[in-house]
Amino acid sequence: MSQKKVLVLGAGLIGKAIAADLCRRHAVTSADRSPEALQELARHHPVAALVLDITDQRALAKAVLPFDLVIGAVPGALGFATLRTVIEAGRNVVDISFFPEDPLKLDALAREKNVTAVVDCGVAPGLCNIIAGHHHRESPLTSYECLVGGLPVEPEWPFGYKAVFSPADVIEEYTRPVHLREGGKNVVREALSAIEAVDMEGVGRLEAFNTDGLRTLLTTMPEVPQMVERTLRYPGHAELMKVFRATGLFSTDPVDVGGTQVSPLSVTSALLFPRWKMKPQDEDLTVMRVTLKNRKGTITYDLLDHFDRDSGTQSMARSTGYTCNAVAELMLQGTFTRRGSARRRWSGRRTPALMA
């Protein structure tokens, strides 16, 4: 396969890992508004740098035109608008952004623009979707459960946690209503609910709680009667986050402080994010368990990945970024060529315009 031109939008923890891996096989350009982040990436890898304000839709639409493929690795708050702009520009795209909007709303646009887009293409959602689609095609599933977490190897008081992806997206997980399927019916539960202890081999005792990670699976696999995604953290973290939320510290509604209107979330973010930031010496791990049931029995996949000391790549960046890159390679090879309905699970055979 001849070398292709790939644009990676976002030079954060995961965007850097994606670009560093892809540049070994393709001509990669990394776009970000931070010159410092781009310089750091280019210092270690043959990646071209493009300083770009991704929120400038006109500039973004122009920037993507010279490329064979675009990869979206931006914070969730920017994800949907960014994806829409790339599709409108007529460029194929693989996206990992954890945005709250329904990406399937862009399917008609993708078909109109003759674009193939694969969304939610990280470790979870992403890798777990691929596993579920594969087995569902072989024998219809009756139950799907995904337990997943990105964690520091050494938890520190008081949070027992550090953000291995966008901290804003982490808080979004703790506040966004959770969509599940129980007994064949779609239901809504509260984030951080149903906390339970889980023992994971190689990690130890963790806690699992409900988060809104099923996303497109609820549409692409409507016939599966039981579906749930749960986040894993060290014990005690979920209850602490529930206290933060109940206090209003995650609210975006302004409150009056001495005559000044202040967003609680802005203050919380300013105080919390520096505490959650991974230090250069910090190492992380990614742990996931996907449990599937069908008429043949129970199928379980366990994943445990650690920080790569040789390359200095964080585990969450590896497990998310390399899943994305595997799909990107298939797209660059022309495996996904058919344009059509997005409302199918990915079984490895179907190639709709917008895959989820």
KEVEXVO-838196 format. One record per residue: chain; residue number from 1; x, y, z of N, C-alpha, C in turn. Coordinates in steps of 0.001 Angstrom, whole numbers, plus 500000, padded with zeros to 6 digits. Example, Ala and Ser with C-alpha at 12.3 -4.5 7.8 and 13.67 -1.06 7.14 Angstrom:
! KEVEXVO-838196
NUPA   kette    nr      n.u      n.v      n.w     ca.u     ca.v     ca.w      c.u      c.v      c.w
NUPA       A     1   513190   494310   507800   512300   495500   507800   513200   496700   507800
NUPA       A     2   512850   497750   507080   513670   498940   507140   512900   500030   507870
! end
This chain:
! KEVEXVO-838196
NUPA   kette    nr      n.u      n.v      n.w     ca.u     ca.v     ca.w      c.u      c.v      c.w
NUPA       A     1   500849   498803   500000   500000   500000   500000   500878   501239   500000
NUPA       A     2   500595   502159   499073   501375   503381   499003   501096   504260   500205
NUPA       A     3   502058   505111   500527   501919   505987   501685   500785   506979   501472
NUPA       A     4   499943   507136   502499   498799   508036   502436   499037   509266   503298
NUPA       A     5   498228   510285   503054   498312   511521   503835   497193   511523   504869
NUPA       A     6   497582   511622   506149   496627   511537   507252   496749   512788   508115
NUPA       A     7   495606   513370   508469   495564   514517   509375   494959   514064   510702
NUPA       A     8   495691   514252   511795   495203   513922   513133   494820   515223   513832
NUPA       A     9   493548   515364   514157   493069   516563   514824   493180   516376   516332
NUPA       A    10   494062   517138   516958   494284   517043   518395   495624   516414   518707
NUPA       A    11   496425   517101   519511   497745   516603   519891   497817   516394   521395
NUPA       A    12   496700   515925   521960   496683   515577   523372   497291   514205   523595
NUPA       A    13   497017   513609   524756   497640   512329   525106   497366   511256   524063
NUPA       A    14   496106   511152   523627   495750   510100   522677   496090   510514   521250
NUPA       A    15   495850   511766   520901   496185   512240   519566   497663   512071   519256
NUPA       A    16   498518   512317   520239   499960   512138   520038   500307   510680   519767
NUPA       A    17   499686   509771   520518   499958   508348   520320   499507   507889   518942
NUPA       A    18   498363   508388   518497   497858   508039   517172   498834   508498   516095
NUPA       A    19   499262   509754   516183   500169   510307   515182   501525   509607   515193
NUPA       A    20   502043   509328   516394   503365   508695   516515   503365   507301   515913
NUPA       A    21   502257   506605   516024   502173   505262   515441   501963   505321   513936
NUPA       A    22   501043   506154   513472   500725   506201   512047   501867   506739   511198
NUPA       A    23   502708   507612   511773   503762   508240   510974   504842   507245   510557
NUPA       A    24   504826   506059   511129   505779   505034   510707   505404   504439   509353
NUPA       A    25   504152   504682   508919   503676   504092   507667   503088   505119   506696
NUPA       A    26   502775   506295   507204   502108   507282   506361   502669   508680   506627
NUPA       A    27   502306   509599   505743   502680   511003   505920   501635   511652   506821
NUPA       A    28   502003   511919   508051   501052   512367   509068   501275   513833   509415
NUPA       A    29   500192   514561   509499   500191   515938   509997   499334   515982   511252
NUPA       A    30   499841   516613   512293   499093   516785   513534   498636   518228   513632
NUPA       A    31   497350   518428   513913   496791   519778   514013   496313   520034   515433
NUPA       A    32   496681   521167   515980   496284   521549   517333   496475   523053   517468
NUPA       A    33   495781   523658   518410   495950   525094   518622   497184   525401   519454
NUPA       A    34   497785   524356   520058   498951   524551   520917   500250   524289   520155
NUPA       A    35   501027   525340   519843   502322   525127   519185   503262   524276   520036
NUPA       A    36   503153   524413   521357   504041   523656   522246   503788   522160   522135
NUPA       A    37   502517   521775   522110   502185   520349   521981   502661   519797   520647
NUPA       A    38   502514   520579   519592   502952   520145   518273   504472   520034   518192
NUPA       A    39   505162   520979   518794   506620   520953   518791   507146   519742   519552
NUPA       A    40   506512   519413   520666   506935   518256   521448   506764   516969   520641
NUPA       A    41   505673   516855   519926   505426   515676   519099   506433   515597   517963
NUPA       A    42   506649   516713   517257   507560   516733   516115   509010   516529   516534
NUPA       A    43   509313   516823   517793   510682   516646   518283   511076   515167   518317
NUPA       A    44   510116   514309   518493   510398   512881   518646   509929   512023   517474
NUPA       A    45   509090   512590   516602   508528   511781   515520   508447   512610   514235
NUPA       A    46   508555   511960   513066   508470   512679   511788   507032   513038   511437
NUPA       A    47   506489   513963   512195   505105   514401   512029   505097   515890   511707
NUPA       A    48   504411   516269   510650   504286   517684   510315   503317   518356   511282
NUPA       A    49   503551   519627   511553   502738   520363   512527   501881   521404   511824
NUPA       A    50   500628   521498   512273   499720   522509   511752   499010   523170   512924
NUPA       A    51   499347   524428   513187   498655   525169   514242   497276   525545   513716
NUPA       A    52   496249   525055   514397   494889   525220   513887   493902   525333   515040
NUPA       A    53   493044   526332   514974   491927   526435   515902   490792   525604   515328
NUPA       A    54   490573   524436   515906   489610   523490   515353   488187   524024   515456
NUPA       A    55   487949   524972   516346   486609   525558   516455   486294   526505   515298
NUPA       A    56   487315   526895   514538   487117   527722   513349   486716   526787   512205
NUPA       A    57   485424   526632   511990   484935   525632   511042   485398   525907   509613
NUPA       A    58   485480   527144   509245   485940   527460   507889   487402   527054   507709
NUPA       A    59   488244   527365   508695   489651   526993   508617   489821   525473   508653
NUPA       A    60   489017   524809   509477   489087   523351   509569   488688   522711   508246
NUPA       A    61   487596   523177   507662   487130   522613   506393   488190   522746   505300
NUPA       A    62   488913   523841   505294   489979   524047   504316   491184   523159   504633
NUPA       A    63   491484   523007   505920   492683   522257   506325   492594   520783   505969
NUPA       A    64   491403   520200   505990   491288   518756   505779   491363   518357   504306
NUPA       A    65   491217   519283   503390   491077   518960   501971   492254   518186   501376
NUPA       A    66   493515   518447   501737   494620   517734   501076   494821   516294   501555
NUPA       A    67   493999   515810   502496   494307   514545   503149   493395   513401   502698
NUPA       A    68   493978   512195   502722   493227   510993   502375   492311   510551   503512
NUPA       A    69   492698   510866   504737   491916   510455   505899   492141   511453   507024
NUPA       A    70   491071   511711   507774   491148   512581   508948   490814   511755   510177
NUPA       A    71   491549   511970   511258   491276   511309   512531   490934   512367   513565
NUPA       A    72   489789   512202   514217   489351   513149   515231   489724   512670   516619
NUPA       A    73   490546   513453   517308   490967   513122   518677   490909   514388   519519
NUPA       A    74   489733   515019   519513   489549   516283   520220   488674   516054   521444
NUPA       A    75   488670   516986   522401   487788   516844   523566   486328   516706   523157
NUPA       A    76   485561   516027   524002   484172   515736   523668   483350   516962   523334
NUPA       A    77   483588   518068   524008   482803   519284   523766   482949   519792   522337
NUPA       A    78   484045   519424   521674   484286   519870   520304   484014   518783   519275
NUPA       A    79   483752   517562   519748   483750   516405   518866   482703   516419   517773
NUPA       A    80   481446   516667   518122   480363   516561   517143   480509   517609   516043
NUPA       A    81   480750   518847   516432   480899   519916   515441   482091   519664   514534
NUPA       A    82   483169   519149   515116   484360   518843   514326   484074   517738   513320
NUPA       A    83   483415   516676   513780   483066   515562   512899   482165   516033   511764
NUPA       A    84   481186   516849   512082   480268   517359   511053   481014   518172   509999
NUPA       A    85   481943   519015   510438   482693   519841   509492   483540   518985   508563
NUPA       A    86   484169   517954   509110   485003   517068   508293   484143   516343   507259
NUPA       A    87   482988   515854   507683   482093   515165   506745   481601   516115   505665
NUPA       A    88   481227   517321   506066   480753   518319   505094   481836   518643   504063
NUPA       A    89   483100   518553   504491   484215   518815   503582   484500   517632   502660
NUPA       A    90   483785   516526   502870   483910   515378   501981   485102   514492   502260
NUPA       A    91   485564   514452   503523   486730   513639   503847   486344   512470   504756
NUPA       A    92   486882   511289   504444   486686   510124   505297   487321   510377   506653
NUPA       A    93   486706   509811   507709   487153   510153   509054   486973   508979   510008
NUPA       A    94   487913   508835   510924   487796   507938   512068   487852   508826   513305
NUPA       A    95   486929   508627   514236   486803   509563   515352   486753   508823   516685
NUPA       A    96   487446   509373   517698   487428   508777   519039   486799   509713   520068
NUPA       A    97   486319   510874   519634   485870   511894   520579   484616   511442   521327
NUPA       A    98   484588   511692   522629   483473   511270   523482   482505   512438   523633
NUPA       A    99   481716   512685   522583   480790   513818   522630   479386   513342   523011
NUPA       A   100   478564   514229   523584   477243   513817   524063   476205   513636   522964
NUPA       A   101   476402   514251   521808   475415   514167   520739   475406   512768   520098
NUPA       A   102   474306   512458   519426   474169   511186   518724   474875   511274   517372
NUPA       A   103   475969   510534   517179   476692   510632   515898   475898   510104   514722
NUPA       A   104   474911   509236   514978   474122   508683   513882   473271   509739   513191
NUPA       A   105   473112   510907   513815   472403   512001   513175   473161   512535   511967
NUPA       A   106   474442   512174   511858   475255   512631   510736   475306   511611   509604
NUPA       A   107   474583   510518   509735   474630   509471   508713   474140   509960   507360
NUPA       A   108   473019   510673   507346   472481   511164   506074   473472   512109   505400
NUPA       A   109   474111   512954   506198   475112   513873   505652   476296   513100   505079
NUPA       A   110   476723   512045   505787   477852   511246   505316   477527   510586   503971
NUPA       A   111   476303   510079   503843   475910   509458   502574   475810   510499   501462
NUPA       A   112   475294   511669   501812   475191   512745   500816   476560   513160   500302
NUPA       A   113   477534   513210   501203   478879   513650   500852   479778   512507   500389
NUPA       A   114   479215   511279   500302   479978   510114   499865   481182   509856   500769
NUPA       A   115   480922   509983   502064   481980   509870   503073   481763   508633   503936
NUPA       A   116   482852   507986   504296   482814   506924   505291   483355   507477   506603
NUPA       A   117   482588   507345   507663   483001   507812   508989   482816   506684   509989
NUPA       A   118   483855   506419   510764   483774   505431   511837   483912   506193   513142
NUPA       A   119   482893   506125   513982   482865   506926   515200   482991   506037   516431
NUPA       A   120   483219   506691   517598   483365   505951   518860   484400   504842   518715
NUPA       A   121   485516   505169   518097   486466   504143   517686   487698   504121   518591
NUPA       A   122   487464   503950   519917   488567   503825   520859   488576   502435   521460
NUPA       A   123   488877   502375   522752   488863   501067   523419   487450   500746   523892
NUPA       A   124   486778   501724   524520   485393   501543   524957   484751   502930   525055
NUPA       A   125   483854   503275   524155   483376   502449   523047   484423   502320   521942
NUPA       A   126   484336   501224   521214   485255   500971   520119   485602   499501   520025
NUPA       A   127   486679   499117   520691   487114   497725   520667   486021   496787   521169
NUPA       A   128   485340   497198   522241   484257   496366   522784   483109   496237   521791
NUPA       A   129   482832   497283   520993   481791   497216   519966   482150   496190   518901
NUPA       A   130   483422   496181   518519   483885   495236   517500   483705   493805   517995
NUPA       A   131   484073   493574   519248   483917   492238   519844   482451   491829   519850
NUPA       A   132   481590   492746   520295   480157   492438   520371   479577   492162   518991
NUPA       A   133   479917   492980   518010   479397   492791   516663   479824   491474   516060
NUPA       A   134   481070   491091   516295   481586   489827   515760   480798   488640   516302
NUPA       A   135   480623   488598   517605   479947   487452   518204   478444   487471   517936
NUPA       A   136   477853   488646   517855   476425   488736   517584   476105   488219   516181
NUPA       A   137   477015   488451   515251   476816   487948   513899   476878   486424   513872
NUPA       A   138   477752   485852   514707   477893   484401   514731   476729   483725   515445
NUPA       A   139   476285   484322   516557   475163   483775   517325   474558   484918   518116
NUPA       A   140   473284   485261   517888   472678   486448   518519   472893   486503   520022
NUPA       A   141   473324   487668   520495   473593   487850   521919   472300   488029   522697
NUPA       A   142   472323   487542   523924   471219   487794   524856   471643   488767   525951
NUPA       A   143   472959   489007   526080   473449   489921   527118   474822   490451   526728
NUPA       A   144   475032   491736   527037   476324   492391   526790   476657   493242   528001
NUPA       A   145   477855   493062   528536   478337   493899   529643   479792   494252   529392
NUPA       A   146   480103   495531   529547   481487   495992   529439   481867   496737   530705
NUPA       A   147   482914   496272   531390   483516   496959   532524   484860   497498   532061
NUPA       A   148   485095   498798   532232   486321   499364   531677   486786   500558   532497
NUPA       A   149   488086   500705   532609   488642   501855   533315   490083   502124   532936
NUPA       A   150   490427   503397   532902   491816   503821   532764   492249   504418   534085
NUPA       A   151   493322   503872   534689   493676   504212   536063   495171   504448   536217
NUPA       A   152   495555   505273   537197   496970   505342   537547   497379   504042   538238
NUPA       A   153   498585   503586   537988   499055   502364   538642   499103   502556   540150
NUPA       A   154   499512   503750   540580   499592   504070   542005   498541   505119   542342
NUPA       A   155   497420   504723   542944   496387   505709   543303   496864   506623   544422
NUPA       A   156   496523   507893   544324   496924   508866   545337   495697   509442   546024
NUPA       A   157   495786   509645   547331   494725   510288   548098   494594   511746   547633
NUPA       A   158   493406   512304   547578   492140   511758   548056   491269   511136   546965
NUPA       A   159   491692   511274   545692   490806   510880   544601   491026   509440   544147
NUPA       A   160   492202   508896   544385   492507   507567   543873   492432   507518   542365
NUPA       A   161   492672   508640   541728   492457   508723   540285   493272   509864   539689
NUPA       A   162   493707   509656   538436   494254   510724   537614   493717   510530   536209
NUPA       A   163   493478   511620   535524   492812   511558   534223   493788   511098   533148
NUPA       A   164   493451   509977   532515   494280   509444   531435   493711   509829   530071
NUPA       A   165   492649   510636   530064   492172   511318   528866   491585   512638   529334
NUPA       A   166   490890   513357   528475   490420   514698   528799   489668   514730   530127
NUPA       A   167   490139   515505   531122   489432   515584   532411   487997   516064   532277
NUPA       A   168   487749   516957   531327   486381   517434   531120   485468   516296   530695
NUPA       A   169   486009   515382   529888   485214   514227   529466   484975   513271   530632
NUPA       A   170   485901   513213   531586   485712   512377   532779   484519   512896   533583
NUPA       A   171   484479   514196   533822   483367   514782   534572   482056   514571   533824
NUPA       A   172   482116   514639   532499   480921   514369   531696   480395   512966   531976
NUPA       A   173   481291   511999   532158   480874   510637   532496   480128   510592   533830
NUPA       A   174   480495   511473   534750   479914   511457   536087   478597   512223   536184
NUPA       A   175   478226   512932   535122   477008   513747   535162   475983   513365   534097
NUPA       A   176   476426   512813   533000   475516   512509   531889   474602   511341   532248
NUPA       A   177   473281   511448   531998   472380   510328   532245   472834   509068   531506
NUPA       A   178   472623   507931   532124   473114   506654   531606   471983   505932   530875
NUPA       A   179   472231   505548   529631   471247   504823   528830   471653   503349   528752
NUPA       A   180   470772   502487   529258   471022   501054   529315   469846   500324   528683
NUPA       A   181   469976   499001   528573   468838   498187   528181   468647   497069   529193
NUPA       A   182   467441   497006   529725   467100   495996   530728   465808   495303   530312
NUPA       A   183   465838   493976   530204   464643   493235   529830   464077   493647   528493
NUPA       A   184   464954   494013   527567   464517   494399   526235   464053   495831   526114
NUPA       A   185   464080   496606   527207   463624   497993   527179   464784   498951   527470
NUPA       A   186   464839   500022   526709   465831   501057   526975   465403   501852   528206
NUPA       A   187   466334   502014   529157   466041   502731   530392   467133   503759   530645
NUPA       A   188   466838   504716   531508   467798   505754   531873   468087   505646   533363
NUPA       A   189   469346   505616   533717   469776   505555   535109   470708   506743   535392
NUPA       A   190   470950   506976   536655   471835   508068   537067   473295   507642   536957
NUPA       A   191   474138   508536   536461   475573   508255   536438   476084   508023   537854
NUPA       A   192   477070   507168   537992   477683   506797   539277   476773   505905   540125
NUPA       A   193   475701   505386   539534   474773   504555   540292   475195   503091   540267
NUPA       A   194   474568   502300   541161   474782   500848   541247   476251   500501   541447
NUPA       A   195   476867   501134   542445   478283   500862   542734   478422   499450   543305
NUPA       A   196   479367   498684   542759   479624   497349   543278   481107   497028   543184
NUPA       A   197   481585   496161   544076   482988   495747   544093   483238   494712   543007
NUPA       A   198   484380   494844   542340   484774   493909   541286   486252   493593   541468
NUPA       A   199   486604   492319   541414   488006   491909   541480   488509   491654   540068
NUPA       A   200   489565   492361   539683   490143   492216   538351   491562   491674   538482
NUPA       A   201   491813   490558   537829   493120   489913   537925   494223   490854   537457
NUPA       A   202   495279   490941   538220   496404   491796   537889   496276   493209   538407
NUPA       A   203   495081   493556   538912   494843   494903   539437   494383   494837   540886
NUPA       A   204   493439   493932   541174   492907   493808   542523   491482   494291   542615
NUPA       A   205   491110   494757   543803   489736   495177   544059   489482   496569   543469
NUPA       A   206   488472   496649   542627   488020   497905   542044   486529   498045   542308
NUPA       A   207   485965   499179   541900   484521   499352   541963   484003   499674   540568
NUPA       A   208   482816   499158   540258   482172   499416   538975   480896   500218   539212
NUPA       A   209   480601   501135   538312   479375   501936   538426   478904   502326   537031
NUPA       A   210   477628   502676   536945   477015   502964   535657   477523   504267   535047
NUPA       A   211   477841   504200   533763   478171   505387   532972   477573   505204   531582
NUPA       A   212   477520   506295   530838   476812   506300   529554   477740   505914   528414
NUPA       A   213   478204   504673   528425   479181   504246   527431   478652   503348   526338
NUPA       A   214   477405   502925   526410   476863   502073   525349   476712   502841   524042
NUPA       A   215   476228   504058   524163   476111   504980   523039   475443   504319   521824
NUPA       A   216   476133   504223   520697   475491   503764   519466   475079   502301   519503
NUPA       A   217   475611   501503   520409   475232   500094   520474   473733   499921   520723
NUPA       A   218   473129   500851   521436   471694   500761   521696   470881   500867   520406
NUPA       A   219   471452   501509   519394   470775   501629   518099   471210   500526   517144
NUPA       A   220   472500   500238   517111   473020   499281   516136   472766   497828   516534
NUPA       A   221   472446   497564   517817   472149   496210   518267   470846   496223   519066
NUPA       A   222   469737   496588   518431   468470   496776   519159   467853   495481   519667
NUPA       A   223   468278   494339   519134   467648   493077   519489   468271   492403   520719
NUPA       A   224   469370   492984   521269   470005   492405   522460   469249   492895   523695
NUPA       A   225   468664   492005   524498   467760   492442   525576   468444   493030   526804
NUPA       A   226   469710   492681   527046   470429   493195   528218   471744   493823   527769
NUPA       A   227   471910   495118   528058   473146   495801   527674   473505   496831   528733
NUPA       A   228   474771   496802   529164   475223   497750   530169   476720   498006   529997
NUPA       A   229   477118   499247   530224   478537   499606   530287   478799   500246   531634
NUPA       A   230   479891   499845   532293   480190   500348   533626   481666   500739   533699
NUPA       A   231   481923   501831   534397   483286   502329   534554   483917   501731   535805
NUPA       A   232   485229   501495   535719   485997   500943   536837   486896   502024   537435
NUPA       A   233   486893   502110   538755   487780   502992   539497   488236   502281   540777
NUPA       A   234   489240   502852   541428   489642   502341   542734   488525   502623   543746
NUPA       A   235   488381   501758   544743   487276   501903   545706   487246   503280   546368
NUPA       A   236   486029   503842   546473   485823   505119   547148   485693   506302   546209
NUPA       A   237   486184   506161   544980   486179   507297   544057   484762   507697   543667
NUPA       A   238   483921   506721   543370   482569   507037   542894   481767   507787   543947
NUPA       A   239   481854   507354   545198   481099   508020   546255   481576   509453   546437
NUPA       A   240   482869   509681   546333   483405   511036   546437   482879   511911   545299
NUPA       A   241   482837   511373   544084   482327   512137   542946   480826   512410   543099
NUPA       A   242   480096   511501   543713   478671   511740   543977   478494   512903   544951
NUPA       A   243   479388   513010   545930   479347   514135   546866   479612   515443   546124
NUPA       A   244   480628   515445   545250   480912   516635   544440   479677   517042   543639
NUPA       A   245   479075   516060   542994   477911   516351   542146   476730   516852   542972
NUPA       A   246   476460   516199   544107   475335   516603   544956   475534   517998   545528
NUPA       A   247   476768   518388   545751   477083   519717   546276   476897   520795   545216
NUPA       A   248   476841   520385   543964   476689   521335   542867   477989   521719   542212
NUPA       A   249   479080   521044   542568   480390   521430   542061   480593   521077   540589
NUPA       A   250   479716   520237   540032   479792   519918   538615   478744   520672   537804
NUPA       A   251   478039   521599   538430   476979   522328   537747   477554   523461   536900
NUPA       A   252   476917   523696   535773   477300   524827   534921   476422   526050   535169
NUPA       A   253   475406   525894   536009   474521   527021   536309   475237   528011   537234
NUPA       A   254   475335   529281   536836   476061   530268   537636   475441   530464   539025
NUPA       A   255   476299   530720   539996   475856   531073   541339   476460   532422   541697
NUPA       A   256   475782   533139   542591   476248   534463   542993   477273   534333   544110
NUPA       A   257   478464   534842   543866   479522   534846   544872   479983   536295   545048
NUPA       A   258   479518   536935   546110   479901   538320   546362   479537   539262   545246
NUPA       A   259   478381   539004   544615   477934   539877   543538   478457   539499   542165
NUPA       A   260   479254   538428   542092   479789   537965   540809   479178   536609   540458
NUPA       A   261   478730   536441   539225   478182   535174   538764   479320   534221   538399
NUPA       A   262   479354   533085   539070   480460   532131   538899   479890   530763   538535
NUPA       A   263   480501   530116   537555   480131   528746   537199   480842   527779   538145
NUPA       A   264   480120   526989   538945   480782   526033   539845   481716   525081   539114
NUPA       A   265   481304   524610   537940   482142   523672   537202   483471   524302   536803
NUPA       A   266   483445   525590   536460   484693   526265   536085   485665   526298   537259
NUPA       A   267   485133   526588   538452   485987   526614   539647   486488   525209   539971
NUPA       A   268   485579   524233   539930   485965   522854   540204   487045   522388   539233
NUPA       A   269   486869   522711   537973   487836   522297   536959   489202   522927   537216
NUPA       A   270   489197   524207   537578   490459   524897   537831   491209   524294   539011
NUPA       A   271   490466   523808   540007   491091   523218   541181   491399   521733   540991
NUPA       A   272   490508   521032   540294   490597   519588   540202   491558   519110   539128
NUPA       A   273   491515   519722   537965   492291   519212   536832   493798   519163   537102
NUPA       A   274   494385   520187   537745   495814   520066   538053   496127   518884   538969
NUPA       A   275   495197   518549   539869   495401   517414   540764   495274   516083   540032
NUPA       A   276   494489   516097   538945   494272   514880   538164   495303   514696   537055
NUPA       A   277   496137   515671   536837   497082   515588   535726   498164   514553   535997
NUPA       A   278   498429   513710   535014   499491   512713   535136   500849   513408   535102
NUPA       A   279   501695   513094   536067   503059   513622   536088   503951   512764   535184
NUPA       A   280   505102   513296   534774   505972   512539   533861   506330   511150   534383
NUPA       A   281   506453   511000   535701   506846   509705   536253   505670   508773   536510
NUPA       A   282   504445   509282   536342   503264   508470   536605   503039   507444   535497
NUPA       A   283   502640   506252   535899   502302   505199   534943   500835   504822   535108
NUPA       A   284   500208   504463   534002   498788   504123   534035   498558   502706   533542
NUPA       A   285   497332   502247   533694   496923   500951   533168   495499   501072   532633
NUPA       A   286   495175   500187   531715   493814   500079   531192   493321   498673   531467
NUPA       A   287   492142   498585   532070   491569   497281   532394   490153   497221   531826
NUPA       A   288   489839   496099   531174   488516   495958   530582   488086   494495   530624
NUPA       A   289   486814   494290   530890   486221   492953   530803   484914   493056   530033
NUPA       A   290   484842   492337   528920   483622   492275   528114   483026   490887   528290
NUPA       A   291   481794   490835   528781   481107   489568   529010   479886   489491   528105
NUPA       A   292   479854   488460   527271   478784   488263   526302   478086   486943   526587
NUPA       A   293   476774   486935   526393   476022   485697   526535   475170   485471   525290
NUPA       A   294   475135   484209   524851   474251   483804   523764   473787   482380   524041
NUPA       A   295   473103   481779   523099   472543   480454   523344   473620   479396   523540
NUPA       A   296   474863   479708   523104   475959   478757   523249   476611   478821   524626
NUPA       A   297   476410   479930   525358   477028   480071   526665   477534   481471   526909
NUPA       A   298   478580   481580   527715   479158   482881   528094   480554   483017   527512
NUPA       A   299   480829   484184   526955   482138   484497   526380   482683   485701   527125
NUPA       A   300   483923   485615   527597   484524   486711   528360   485868   487101   527744
NUPA       A   301   486056   488389   527555   487329   488947   527122   487883   489808   528253
NUPA       A   302   489124   489573   528642   489793   490411   529628   490977   491116   528979
NUPA       A   303   491090   492401   529250   492223   493181   528755   492893   493872   529933
NUPA       A   304   494205   493775   530015   494998   494525   530993   496248   495023   530288
NUPA       A   305   496347   496326   530145   497467   496931   529432   498147   497937   530343
NUPA       A   306   499480   497983   530280   500245   498887   531138   500990   499943   530314
NUPA       A   307   501336   501007   530975   502199   502057   530434   503423   501439   529758
NUPA       A   308   503749   501927   528560   504908   501421   527813   506137   502254   528161
NUPA       A   309   507007   501681   528969   508180   502432   529416   509164   502709   528290
NUPA       A   310   509240   501821   527312   510199   502014   526218   509868   503255   525397
NUPA       A   311   508589   503447   525091   508192   504582   524262   507644   505746   525080
NUPA       A   312   507368   505489   526385   506773   506521   527222   505323   506789   526885
NUPA       A   313   504648   505811   526293   503251   505977   525870   502317   505448   526938
NUPA       A   314   501346   506272   527316   500393   505848   528333   499494   504743   527803
NUPA       A   315   499067   503891   528717   498253   502745   528337   496948   503158   527668
NUPA       A   316   496243   504135   528233   494975   504551   527644   495182   505105   526244
NUPA       A   317   496290   505801   526032   496597   506308   524695   496865   505152   523738
NUPA       A   318   497539   504116   524212   497823   502941   523381   496541   502183   523024
NUPA       A   319   495767   501833   524048   494598   500990   523815   493529   501713   523011
NUPA       A   320   493391   503019   523221   492438   503806   522438   493000   504122   521056
NUPA       A   321   494202   504650   521035   494805   505104   519780   495085   503992   518801
NUPA       A   322   495532   502840   519288   495879   501755   518368   494635   501062   517813
NUPA       A   323   493550   501037   518584   492287   500562   518018   491860   501472   516874
NUPA       A   324   491929   502764   517117   491611   503756   516083   492486   503549   514854
NUPA       A   325   493777   503330   515061   494693   503198   513935   494469   501915   513142
NUPA       A   326   494062   500851   513826   493765   499615   513109   492623   499839   512121
NUPA       A   327   491607   500568   512557   490486   500884   511675   490922   501862   510585
NUPA       A   328   491755   502818   510965   492263   503772   509972   493015   503053   508851
NUPA       A   329   493812   502059   509198   494552   501312   508191   493600   500588   507246
NUPA       A   330   492531   500008   507786   491553   499328   506941   490882   500313   505983
NUPA       A   331   490611   501509   506469   490002   502516   505598   490978   502961   504514
NUPA       A   332   492235   503138   504884   493234   503566   503918   493500   502492   502861
NUPA       A   333   493248   501243   503222   493399   500144   502273   492179   499995   501369
NUPA       A   334   491117   500735   501654   489918   500665   500847   488949   499587   501271
NUPA       A   335   489119   499045   502495   488213   497999   502979   486799   498536   503147
NUPA       A   336   486660   499754   503631   485350   500376   503809   485078   501268   502591
NUPA       A   337   484229   500787   501701   483971   501534   500470   482490   501773   500232
NUPA       A   338   481626   500978   500860   480197   501116   500604   479589   502253   501430
NUPA       A   339   478753   503055   500820   478043   504122   501510   476610   503670   501741
NUPA       A   340   476092   503888   502954   474729   503454   503224   474334   503732   504650
NUPA       A   341   473413   502946   505156   472886   503157   506501   473940   502914   507562
NUPA       A   342   473895   503739   508617   474838   503575   509727   474298   502636   510787
NUPA       A   343   473038   502288   510720   472400   501635   511849   472624   500128   511833
NUPA       A   344   473900   499775   511809   474292   498384   511908   475506   498272   512807
NUPA       A   345   475585   497162   513491   476798   496899   514258   477920   496605   513280
NUPA       A   346   479143   496731   513708   480279   496447   512847   480654   494992   513001
NUPA       A   347   480395   494167   511996   480729   492749   512034   482004   492460   511264
NUPA       A   348   482585   493493   510651   483757   493279   509859   483436   493112   508382
NUPA       A   349   482136   493014   508042   481724   492842   506647   480953   494050   506129
NUPA       A   350   480097   494597   506929   479267   495695   506460   480092   496982   506442
NUPA       A   351   479828   497805   505442   480627   499022   505300   479734   500221   505039
NUPA       A   352   478926   500638   506007   478053   501781   505834   478823   503083   505861
NUPA       A   353   478118   504156   505561   478759   505463   505517   479284   505872   506870
NUPA       A   354   478460   505674   507905   478890   506094   509238   478792   504896   510158
NUPA       A   355   479956   504385   510574   480016   503172   511369   480088   503521   512845
NUPA       A   356   479425   502734   513680   479420   503005   515109   479552   501717   515887
! end
